[in-house]
């Protein structure tokens, strides 16, 4: 123990010294309420005001919604019913392993409806390191985070009785009150598809003595005064303190054991004597993290939007591992409930995040990215399938087998923490079997995909979208096999990398649903959602050929026709047909509200599309459109996103695009150019090297690149390589309000496409 305490002291001391010279307050720009004005019919992010550390195992949040409601926090609500430990990725997935605390004054009220307290946003502060709210009843609540817990402070009005209510939420829970030690310990088990026996063990420590205490049942509202322990569905506890007190609460939890929960509390919170010390430490951690990207510009709103998005991109994926007494990582697997050594991560959906969130992490956090690769292989061993949507158990949501994208992308960028042979073997099993439950484990219609070259509709739901995404995934496997000299797997997957052509209908100029006999699905309307597509329509999925835009250019009739087709996305009507959904899902409404034709940035399938002009000799159009999307569809407020934020993906799109590039095809080492948002940005790599983007003359109108110089040499290519970025250097651009239609137009300036690479 002495060794552990010494290590903890040295770690904290070194961190304070390392960050003592920080002058710039980056945290002040972050608004964690960004995107919280969301509901079932339209979302502006579907976020909640997370109080957490970067990629922290737990997050904390104010709760305006009822227990079990996916809409945890909605900006238009006027009361808060609790402050909860949260892990929720999305309103559509609900939450898991939740418990909550709520200060109550005057009369004891335990029920979530009765104890709810009114508030005004003018009395609320929402930052990464600190959340506070002054309720109309005079209670002030404050939260600051550590990685596996939080420090809270509740200040009660003078002369008023003071209670803290612990709610066991929606599932099984256990509470044990120890008045002498001023602690509550126990566990909660709530959420979807949890492994039998899995629990979240918590410990809560108070700095003031108890006046009274008891347990309660949130299924009946019954209170058991003086009872020290209870266990069952919805069991909770309450503590009474002296009138008008100010109580500090330290809490931490563990997925492994009660002893580990105690260790997490000791390691992460015992070094802070006061709430303000925890708050300051959390600020330092976030400020250091956010300083990795230094923006220099005079547009304060753009900086607020940028750092708010950077914060959101820095939450997922969450750590799911803990550190033992010797500081070694280990975890209890959400897949089989067994304990393993090493690192594990969860709370992400690859259908969203393979596109930008992980490519951003590759730049900023390659060590963590390398660990994540091994965690995915661990999941495959424990669960039998590669992960696709972990929350925390692998749930197989959405479509595609996009774990292979992460592996191929990591390898292309030099992250060699795994054996490609292991990955390719696991992937072959993935794509030649129909997996359990949801569609992203294994492949529905895999036999037809391999024999017909496409998945038939309506035999298989979302068949055309699946064909397109499987084609890209198979290219990722092919490329990983090719560059590692594995001819066996290379030949297997090479046969599928052009399957996207089998669902392209030249007569309409769109991807279409196709019957098993080869005929096209009848009554085609490119604005009709659902059916053979996933959360979109033919206007969106036409562009889902990440690995071969040049091949798509050819299908559409060449550069001019391709550019014209892209232009038309933004000029056609923004009307939609609900199709097989039967009603207007929120993504449809968000596209209409964005008023950019059929461009639906609020959902992932089309987010890369604005960068495809680079593949057809019109890079200036990518520059204009990328800038337009950034400035028109994002801001730093509660209405800050054009749709679901989705585990860091929509934020990462903004962060990368604001730097001036985007990951069109993860699995290559290329980031395709757009239009940098700021006059100067300095990105500090994990090893300290700096990549500087200077955009001379940049402004809201000067969105076009006139000249580019990379590390002193003229740069005409419409992309940067990963190595060019992470090795550091200066990328100088001259910007103008008029496009340079001759720069970057040669074939040699175009980014990667497999069809041209084959040649």
C-alpha positions in Angstrom: 0.0 0.0 0.0 2.9 2.4 0.8 4.2 1.8 -2.7 0.8 2.5 -4.2 0.3 5.7 -2.2 3.8 6.9 -3.1 3.2 6.2 -6.8 -0.1 8.1 -6.6 1.5 11.1 -5.0 4.3 11.2 -7.5 1.8 10.9 -10.4 -0.3 13.8 -9.1 2.7 15.9 -8.3 4.3 15.3 -11.7 1.1 16.2 -13.4 0.8 19.4 -11.5 4.4 20.4 -12.3 3.9 19.5 -16.0 0.8 21.6 -16.3 1.7 24.4 -14.0 2.9 26.6 -16.9 -0.3 26.3 -18.9 -1.5 29.8 -19.7 -4.4 29.4 -22.1 -7.8 28.3 -20.9 -9.1 26.0 -23.5 -11.8 24.6 -21.3 -13.6 27.9 -21.2 -14.6 27.4 -24.8 -16.4 24.1 -24.2 -20.1 24.0 -23.7 -21.2 20.5 -22.7 -24.8 21.5 -23.3 -24.0 21.5 -27.0 -26.6 19.4 -28.7 -28.9 18.8 -25.7 -32.0 20.3 -27.3 -33.2 17.0 -28.7 -36.3 14.8 -28.8 -37.8 11.9 -30.6 -38.9 13.9 -33.7 -35.7 16.0 -34.2 -32.3 16.0 -32.6 -29.6 18.6 -32.4 -27.1 16.1 -31.1 -28.9 13.8 -28.7 -26.2 14.6 -26.1 -26.2 15.2 -22.4 -23.9 17.4 -20.3 -21.2 14.8 -19.5 -18.9 15.5 -16.6 -16.0 13.1 -17.2 -12.3 12.9 -18.1 -11.0 12.0 -21.5 -12.2 8.5 -22.4 -13.1 8.0 -18.7 -14.8 4.8 -17.6 -17.7 6.7 -16.1 -19.4 9.9 -16.9 -21.8 11.9 -14.7 -24.8 14.0 -15.8 -27.8 15.9 -14.6 -31.0 13.9 -15.3 -34.1 15.6 -16.5 -35.8 12.5 -17.9 -37.5 9.7 -16.0 -35.5 6.6 -14.9 -34.9 4.4 -17.9 -35.7 7.1 -20.5 -33.2 7.4 -23.3 -33.6 11.2 -23.2 -31.4 11.6 -20.2 -31.2 15.4 -20.4 -33.3 17.6 -22.6 -32.6 21.3 -22.7 -36.3 22.4 -22.8 -37.0 20.7 -19.4 -37.2 22.9 -16.3 -36.5 20.4 -13.6 -33.8 17.9 -12.6 -34.6 14.7 -10.8 -31.1 13.4 -10.0 -27.4 13.4 -10.9 -26.4 10.0 -12.3 -23.4 8.0 -13.2 -23.9 7.5 -16.9 -22.5 5.5 -19.8 -25.1 6.2 -22.4 -23.9 6.4 -26.0 -27.2 7.4 -27.5 -30.8 8.2 -26.5 -31.8 5.2 -28.7 -29.7 2.7 -26.6 -30.7 3.9 -23.1 -28.1 3.5 -20.4 -26.5 0.8 -18.2 -25.1 0.4 -14.7 -26.7 3.6 -13.5 -27.1 4.9 -10.0 -28.0 8.5 -9.0 -27.8 11.0 -6.2 -30.2 13.9 -5.5 -30.1 16.6 -2.8 -33.5 17.2 -1.2 -34.3 19.9 1.4 -37.1 20.4 3.8 -39.2 17.2 3.8 -37.7 13.9 2.7 -38.9 13.0 -0.9 -37.5 10.0 -2.5 -39.7 9.4 -5.5 -38.1 10.7 -8.8 -41.2 12.8 -9.6 -41.6 14.3 -6.1 -37.9 15.1 -5.4 -37.4 16.8 -8.8 -36.3 20.4 -8.4 -36.9 23.3 -10.8 -34.0 25.3 -12.3 -33.1 27.8 -14.9 -30.2 27.5 -17.4 -29.0 31.0 -16.3 -28.0 29.3 -13.0 -26.3 26.3 -14.7 -22.7 25.8 -15.7 -21.7 22.9 -17.9 -18.0 22.3 -18.5 -16.0 19.1 -19.0 -14.5 19.3 -15.6 -17.3 20.9 -13.7 -21.1 21.0 -13.7 -23.1 23.1 -11.3 -26.7 24.2 -10.9 -28.4 26.4 -8.4 -32.0 25.2 -8.0 -34.9 27.5 -7.4 -35.2 26.0 -3.9 -31.8 27.3 -3.0 -29.8 24.0 -3.2 -26.6 24.2 -5.1 -25.3 21.0 -6.7 -21.7 20.6 -8.1 -19.9 17.7 -9.8 -16.3 17.2 -10.9 -15.0 14.0 -12.4 -12.2 11.4 -12.0 -11.8 8.5 -14.4 -13.9 6.0 -12.4 -16.0 8.3 -10.2 -16.8 11.8 -9.2 -16.6 14.3 -6.5 -19.9 16.0 -5.7 -20.8 18.9 -3.4 -24.4 19.7 -2.3 -25.0 23.0 -0.5 -28.3 23.3 1.3 -30.2 26.5 2.3 -29.5 27.7 5.8 -31.9 26.2 8.4 -33.4 23.6 6.0 -33.3 19.9 6.5 -30.8 18.3 4.2 -31.1 14.9 2.6 -29.2 13.0 -0.1 -31.2 10.3 -1.9 -29.6 7.4 -3.7 -31.7 5.9 -6.4 -31.0 2.3 -7.5 -32.5 3.1 -11.0 -34.4 0.5 -13.1 -32.9 -2.9 -12.2 -31.5 -4.9 -9.4 -29.5 -3.0 -6.7 -28.0 -3.4 -3.3 -27.3 -0.8 -0.7 -25.3 -1.0 2.6 -25.2 2.0 4.9 -22.3 2.4 7.3 -23.0 5.5 9.5 -19.7 5.2 11.4 -17.6 5.2 8.2 -20.0 7.7 6.6 -20.3 5.4 3.6 -22.8 3.6 1.3 -21.6 0.6 -0.7 -23.5 -1.7 -3.0 -24.1 -2.5 -6.6 -26.5 -1.8 -9.5 -27.4 -3.9 -12.4 -29.5 -2.3 -15.1 -29.4 -2.0 -18.9 -30.0 -4.1 -22.0 -28.4 -7.4 -22.8 -26.0 -7.5 -19.8 -24.2 -10.7 -19.1 -25.8 -12.7 -16.2 -23.9 -11.8 -13.0 -22.4 -8.6 -14.2 -22.6 -5.7 -11.8 -21.4 -2.2 -11.1 -20.1 -2.1 -7.6 -20.1 1.4 -6.0 -18.7 3.1 -2.9 -20.0 6.5 -1.8 -18.2 8.4 1.0 -19.5 11.5 2.7 -17.6 14.1 4.7 -20.3 14.9 7.2 -21.9 12.7 9.9 -25.4 11.2 9.4 -28.3 12.5 11.4 -30.6 9.8 10.1 -30.7 7.2 7.3 -32.7 4.4 5.8 -33.5 2.5 2.6 -36.3 2.8 0.1 -37.9 1.0 -2.8 -38.4 2.9 -6.0 -40.9 0.4 -7.3 -43.3 1.1 -4.5 -42.0 4.4 -2.9 -41.9 2.7 0.5 -39.3 4.1 3.0 -37.6 2.0 5.6 -36.3 4.4 8.2 -33.2 3.2 10.1 -32.6 0.2 7.9 -28.9 -0.3 7.1 -29.1 -2.6 4.0 -31.4 -3.8 1.3 -31.3 -5.7 -1.9 -33.7 -6.2 -4.8 -35.2 -4.3 -7.8 -34.9 -0.5 -7.4 -33.5 -0.5 -3.9 -32.1 2.8 -2.8 -31.0 4.7 0.3 -31.2 8.1 1.9 -29.1 10.0 4.4 -30.0 13.1 6.4 -27.4 15.6 7.5 -27.4 18.6 9.8 -29.7 21.5 8.6 -28.2 23.8 6.1 -25.0 21.8 5.6 -22.6 21.7 2.8 -21.7 18.0 2.1 -19.0 16.7 -0.1 -19.4 13.3 -1.6 -16.7 11.1 -3.2 -17.9 8.2 -5.2 -16.3 5.6 -7.5 -17.4 2.3 -8.9 -16.0 -0.9 -10.4 -17.2 -3.6 -12.8 -14.8 -6.1 -11.1 -15.5 -6.2 -7.4 -16.3 -4.2 -4.3 -12.6 -4.2 -3.3 -11.7 -2.7 -6.7 -14.3 0.0 -6.2 -12.6 0.8 -2.9 -9.2 0.9 -4.7 -10.6 3.1 -7.4 -11.9 5.6 -4.8 -8.6 5.6 -2.9 -6.4 5.9 -6.0 -8.4 8.6 -7.8 -10.0 10.7 -5.0 -8.2 10.2 -1.7 -5.5 12.7 -2.7 -8.0 15.5 -2.9 -9.0 17.0 0.5 -11.6 19.3 -1.0 -14.0 19.4 -3.9 -12.1 22.4 -5.3 -8.9 20.4 -5.6 -10.7 17.7 -7.6 -12.2 20.4 -9.8 -8.8 22.0 -10.4 -7.2 18.7 -11.2 -9.9 17.9 -13.7 -9.5 21.3 -15.3 -5.8 20.7 -15.7 -6.4 17.3 -17.3 -8.9 18.6 -19.8 -6.9 21.8 -20.5 -3.9 19.7 -21.3 -5.9 17.4 -23.5 -7.6 20.2 -25.4 -4.3 22.0 -25.8 -3.2 19.2 -28.1 -5.0 21.3 -30.8 -4.1 25.0 -30.5 -6.4 27.2 -32.5 -5.3 30.7 -33.3 -8.1 32.8 -34.7 -10.3 35.8 -33.9 -13.6 34.0 -34.4 -14.6 33.1 -30.9 -17.8 31.3 -31.8 -15.9 29.0 -34.2 -13.4 28.3 -31.4 -16.3 27.5 -29.0 -17.8 25.1 -31.6 -14.5 23.5 -32.3 -13.5 22.9 -28.7 -17.0 21.7 -27.8 -16.8 19.2 -30.6 -13.3 18.2 -29.6 -14.5 17.5 -26.1 -17.3 15.3 -27.4 -14.9 13.5 -29.7 -12.7 12.8 -26.6 -15.2 10.8 -24.6 -15.7 7.7 -26.8 -14.6 5.0 -26.8 -14.7 4.6 -23.0 -12.2 2.7 -20.9 -13.6 -0.5 -19.6 -10.5 -1.6 -17.8 -9.3 -0.8 -14.2 -5.9 -0.8 -12.5 -5.0 -3.4 -9.8 -3.0 -2.6 -6.7 0.2 -2.8 -8.7 -1.2 -0.4 -11.4 -1.6 -3.2 -14.0 -4.7 -3.0 -16.3 -7.3 -5.7 -16.1 -11.1 -6.0 -16.7 -14.1 -8.1 -16.2 -15.3 -8.8 -19.7 -18.8 -7.7 -20.6 -18.9 -10.7 -23.0 -18.4 -13.6 -20.7 -18.1 -12.0 -17.2 -14.6 -13.4 -16.7 -11.6 -11.4 -15.6 -8.7 -10.8 -18.0 -5.4 -8.9 -17.9 -5.0 -6.0 -20.3 -7.0 -3.1 -21.8 -10.7 -3.1 -22.9 -12.9 -0.4 -24.3 -16.6 0.0 -25.0 -19.4 2.4 -25.8 -19.1 2.9 -29.5 -20.8 1.9 -32.7 -18.4 1.3 -35.6 -21.1 2.0 -38.2 -20.8 5.6 -37.0 -17.2 5.9 -35.7 -15.0 4.1 -38.3 -15.5 7.1 -40.5 -13.8 9.9 -38.5 -13.7 9.2 -34.7 -11.1 6.5 -35.0 -9.1 8.2 -37.7 -8.9 11.2 -35.5 -7.8 9.0 -32.6 -5.1 7.5 -34.8 -3.5 11.0 -35.1 -3.9 12.1 -31.5 -3.8 8.8 -29.4 -2.0 6.1 -31.3 -1.0 4.2 -28.2 -4.6 3.9 -27.1 -5.6 3.0 -30.7 -3.0 0.2 -30.7 -4.5 -1.1 -27.4 -7.9 -1.0 -28.9 -6.9 -3.3 -31.7 -6.1 -6.0 -29.2 -9.3 -5.3 -27.3 -11.3 -6.1 -30.4 -9.5 -9.4 -30.8 -10.2 -10.2 -27.2 -13.8 -9.5 -27.8 -13.8 -12.0 -30.7 -12.3 -14.7 -28.5 -14.7 -14.1 -25.6 -17.9 -13.5 -27.7 -17.2 -15.4 -30.9 -17.6 -12.4 -33.2 -15.7 -9.2 -33.8 -17.3 -6.2 -32.1 -19.5 -3.7 -34.0 -21.7 -2.0 -31.4 -20.5 -2.5 -27.8 -22.7 -1.1 -25.0 -21.0 -2.7 -23.0 -21.9 -6.1 -24.2 -21.4 -6.6 -28.0 -24.9 -6.0 -29.4 -24.3 -6.1 -33.2 -26.3 -3.0 -34.0 -26.6 -1.3 -37.4 -24.9 -2.9 -40.4 -21.5 -3.7 -41.8 -18.5 -5.6 -40.4 -16.5 -2.4 -39.7 -14.1 -3.8 -37.2 -11.9 -4.7 -40.2 -11.9 -1.0 -41.1 -10.2 -0.2 -37.8 -7.6 -2.9 -38.2 -6.8 -2.0 -41.8 -6.6 1.7 -40.9 -4.3 1.1 -38.0 -2.0 -1.1 -40.0 -1.9 1.5 -42.9 -0.9 4.1 -40.4 1.9 2.1 -38.8 0.2 0.8 -35.7 1.4 -2.8 -35.5 0.1 -4.1 -32.2 -1.7 -7.1 -33.6 -1.2 -10.1 -35.9 -2.9 -9.5 -39.3 -3.3 -13.3 -39.6 -5.5 -13.4 -36.5 -7.6 -10.5 -37.8 -8.1 -12.0 -41.2 -9.0 -15.4 -39.8 -11.6 -13.8 -37.5 -12.9 -11.6 -40.3 -13.4 -14.6 -42.7 -15.5 -16.3 -40.0 -17.4 -13.1 -39.6 -18.3 -12.8 -43.3 -19.2 -16.4 -44.0 -21.7 -16.9 -41.2 -25.0 -15.5 -40.1 -24.2 -14.1 -36.6 -26.4 -14.0 -33.6 -29.1 -11.4 -33.1 -28.5 -8.0 -34.7 -27.2 -7.6 -38.3 -23.6 -6.4 -37.7 -22.4 -9.7 -36.1 -21.8 -11.9 -39.1 -23.7 -11.3 -42.4 -27.3 -11.7 -43.2 -27.4 -12.9 -46.8 -23.7 -13.8 -47.0 -24.2 -16.7 -49.4 -26.0 -14.6 -51.9 -23.4 -11.8 -51.5 -20.6 -14.2 -52.4 -22.5 -16.0 -55.2 -24.6 -13.2 -56.8 -22.2 -10.4 -56.0 -24.9 -8.5 -54.1 -27.5 -9.1 -51.4 -31.1 -9.4 -52.8 -34.0 -7.4 -51.7 -36.5 -7.9 -50.1 -35.0 -11.3 -49.1 -32.7 -9.4 -46.7 -33.5 -6.1 -45.0 -31.4 -3.1 -46.0 -29.8 -5.2 -48.7 -28.3 -2.5 -50.9 -26.8 -0.6 -48.0 -25.3 -3.9 -46.8 -23.9 -4.7 -50.2 -22.1 -1.4 -50.4 -20.7 -1.5 -46.9 -19.6 -5.2 -47.1 -17.8 -4.3 -50.4 -15.8 -1.6 -48.6 -15.1 -3.9 -45.6 -13.9 -6.7 -48.0 -11.6 -4.2 -49.6 -10.2 -3.4 -46.1 -9.5 -7.1 -45.6 -8.0 -7.4 -49.1 -5.8 -4.4 -48.5 -4.6 -5.7 -45.1 -3.8 -9.1 -46.6 -2.1 -7.5 -49.6 0.2 -5.2 -47.7 1.1 -8.0 -45.3 1.9 -10.6 -48.0 -1.0 -12.9 -47.2 -2.0 -14.2 -50.7 -4.5 -16.6 -49.3 -6.8 -14.0 -47.8 -5.9 -11.5 -50.5 -7.4 -13.7 -53.2 -10.5 -14.5 -51.2 -11.4 -10.8 -50.7 -10.2 -9.4 -53.9 -13.1 -11.0 -55.7 -15.6 -8.8 -53.8 -14.0 -5.3 -53.9 -16.0 -4.3 -56.9 -19.4 -5.7 -55.8 -20.7 -2.1 -55.5 -21.1 -2.1 -59.3 -23.7 -4.9 -59.0 -26.2 -2.6 -57.3 -25.6 0.4 -59.6 -28.4 1.0 -62.1 -27.1 3.0 -65.1 -30.6 3.8 -66.3 -31.3 5.8 -63.2 -27.8 6.8 -62.1 -28.3 5.4 -58.6 -27.7 2.4 -56.4 -30.8 0.3 -56.2 -32.5 -2.6 -54.6 -32.1 -5.7 -56.7 -34.1 -9.0 -56.7 -32.5 -12.4 -56.5 -33.3 -13.0 -60.2 -31.3 -9.9 -61.2 -34.2 -7.5 -61.9 -34.4 -4.1 -60.2 -36.9 -3.5 -57.4 -39.9 -1.8 -58.8 -41.3 1.7 -58.3 -37.9 3.3 -57.7 -37.8 6.8 -56.2 -34.3 8.1 -55.1 -35.9 10.1 -52.4 -37.6 7.2 -50.7 -36.1 6.1 -47.4 -35.6 2.6 -46.0 -36.3 -0.6 -47.9 -33.0 -1.6 -49.3 -31.3 1.3 -47.5 -30.4 2.0 -43.9 -31.6 5.3 -42.5 -31.3 7.0 -45.9 -32.2 6.8 -49.5 -30.6 6.4 -52.9 -29.3 10.0 -52.9 -27.2 9.1 -49.9 -26.0 5.6 -50.7 -24.9 6.4 -54.2 -21.6 7.8 -52.6 -20.9 4.8 -50.4 -17.9 3.6 -52.4 -15.2 4.8 -50.0 -12.4 2.7 -51.5 -13.0 3.4 -55.2 -14.4 6.8 -56.0 -12.6 6.6 -59.3 -14.7 3.6 -60.2 -17.8 5.5 -59.2 -16.8 8.4 -61.4 -16.6 5.9 -64.3 -20.0 4.5 -63.5 -21.5 8.0 -63.6 -20.0 8.9 -66.9 -16.7 10.6 -66.1 -15.6 13.7 -64.2 -18.1 16.2 -65.5 -21.1 13.9 -65.1 -19.9 13.0 -61.6 -19.4 16.6 -60.5 -22.8 17.5 -61.9 -24.4 14.6 -60.0 -22.8 15.8 -56.8 -23.9 19.3 -57.4 -27.5 18.1 -57.9 -27.5 16.6 -54.4 -27.6 20.2 -53.0 -30.0 21.6 -55.6 -32.8 19.1 -55.8 -35.8 19.3 -53.6 -35.3 18.4 -49.9 -38.6 16.6 -49.8 -38.5 12.9 -48.8 -40.7 9.8 -48.9 -40.9 7.9 -45.6 -40.8 4.5 -47.4 -40.8 1.4 -45.3 -40.3 3.4 -42.1 -44.0 4.4 -42.3 -43.4 7.8 -40.6 -40.9 10.6 -40.7 -38.0 9.5 -38.6 -35.9 12.3 -37.1 -33.1 11.9 -39.7 -35.6 12.9 -42.5 -36.8 15.9 -40.6 -33.2 17.0 -39.9 -32.3 16.8 -43.6 -35.3 19.0 -44.5 -34.5 21.5 -41.8 -30.8 21.7 -43.0 -32.2 22.8 -46.4 -29.3 21.6 -48.4 -31.3 19.5 -50.9 -30.8 15.8 -50.3 -27.6 16.3 -48.3 -28.3 14.7 -44.9 -25.3 15.4 -42.8 -27.2 14.6 -39.7 -26.6 10.9 -40.4 -23.4 9.1 -41.3 -23.8 7.6 -44.8 -23.2 10.9 -46.7 -20.8 12.7 -44.3 -17.8 12.0 -46.6 -19.5 13.0 -49.8 -18.5 16.6 -49.9 -14.9 15.5 -50.2 -15.5 13.4 -53.3 -15.1 16.4 -55.6 -11.3 15.9 -55.1 -11.6 12.6 -57.0 -13.1 14.2 -60.1 -10.8 17.2 -60.8 -12.9 19.8 -58.8 -11.2 20.2 -55.4 -12.4 23.7 -55.0 -15.9 22.4 -54.7 -14.9 20.2 -51.8 -13.4 23.3 -50.2 -16.5 25.3 -50.5 -18.9 22.6 -49.4 -16.9 21.5 -46.4 -16.7 25.0 -45.1 -20.4 25.5 -45.7 -21.3 22.5 -43.7 -19.1 23.5 -40.8 -20.5 27.0 -40.6 -24.1 26.3 -41.5 -24.9 23.1 -39.6 -22.7 23.3 -36.4 -22.6 25.8 -33.5 -21.7 25.7 -29.8 -25.2 25.9 -28.4 -27.9 23.4 -27.3 -28.8 23.3 -31.1 -25.2 22.6 -32.1 -25.5 19.5 -34.3 -27.6 18.7 -37.5 -28.6 15.3 -36.1 -27.4 12.7 -33.7 -23.8 13.3 -32.5 -23.2 9.5 -32.3 -20.3 8.5 -30.0 -17.9 11.2 -31.2 -18.4 10.7 -35.0 -20.2 13.9 -36.0 -17.9 15.9 -33.7 -14.8 14.2 -35.2 -16.1 15.1 -38.7 -16.0 18.7 -37.5 -12.7 18.5 -35.8 -10.9 17.0 -38.8 -12.7 19.2 -41.3 -11.8 22.3 -39.3 -8.2 21.3 -39.6 -8.7 21.1 -43.3 -8.9 17.4 -44.1 -11.0 14.3 -43.7 -10.7 10.5 -43.7 -12.7 9.5 -46.8 -11.3 6.0 -46.9 -10.1 4.6 -43.6 -7.7 1.7 -44.4 -5.5 4.1 -46.5 -3.0 6.5 -44.9 -4.7 9.5 -46.6 -6.6 12.4 -45.3 -8.4 14.3 -48.1 -8.2 18.0 -48.2 -11.1 20.4 -47.6 -10.9 24.0 -46.3 -9.3 24.8 -42.9 -11.6 26.8 -40.7 -8.9 28.8 -38.8 -6.0 31.0 -39.6 -3.6 28.8 -37.7 -3.8 25.5 -35.9 -1.0 23.6 -34.1 -1.6 19.9 -33.5 0.7 18.4 -31.0 1.3 14.7 -31.5 1.6 12.1 -28.7 5.4 12.2 -29.0 5.6 16.0 -28.9 6.0 16.7 -32.6 3.9 19.5 -34.0 2.0 19.8 -37.2 1.1 23.4 -38.0 -1.6 24.4 -40.5 -1.3 28.1 -41.5 -4.0 29.5 -43.7 -3.0 33.0 -44.9 -5.9 35.2 -45.7 -8.5 32.8 -44.3 -11.9 34.2 -43.6 -15.6 33.3 -43.8 -15.5 34.1 -47.5 -11.9 33.1 -48.3 -12.6 29.4 -48.3 -10.6 28.4 -51.4 -7.0 27.1 -51.5 -4.9 29.1 -53.9 -1.5 27.6 -53.1 -0.2 24.9 -50.7 3.3 24.4 -49.4 4.1 21.4 -47.2 7.3 21.5 -45.2 8.8 24.0 -47.7 7.8 22.2 -50.9 4.8 23.0 -53.2 2.0 20.6 -52.6 -0.6 20.0 -55.3 -2.0 16.7 -54.0 -5.5 16.8 -52.7 -4.6 14.8 -49.6 -2.0 14.5 -46.8 -0.6 11.2 -45.6 -0.7 10.1 -42.0 3.0 10.2 -41.8 3.2 13.7 -43.2 0.9 14.8 -40.4 2.3 12.9 -37.4 5.9 13.6 -38.4 5.2 17.3 -37.8 6.0 20.3 -39.9 4.2 23.3 -41.4 1.5 23.1 -44.0 1.1 26.6 -45.4 -2.0 27.6 -47.5 -3.0 30.8 -49.2 -6.7 31.3 -49.1 -9.0 33.4 -51.4 -12.7 34.1 -51.9 -12.3 32.9 -55.5 -11.6 29.3 -56.5 -8.3 28.2 -58.1 -9.7 25.9 -60.7 -6.3 24.8 -62.0 -4.6 23.7 -58.7 -4.8 20.0 -57.8 -6.6 19.0 -61.0 -4.1 16.5 -62.4 -4.9 12.8 -62.1 -1.8 12.4 -60.0 -3.2 14.8 -57.4 -6.2 12.7 -56.7 -6.5 10.5 -53.6 -6.5 6.8 -53.6 -9.0 4.6 -55.5 -8.5 0.9 -55.8 -9.4 0.8 -59.5 -6.6 3.2 -60.4 -4.2 1.6 -57.9 -4.8 -1.7 -59.6 -3.8 -0.2 -62.9 
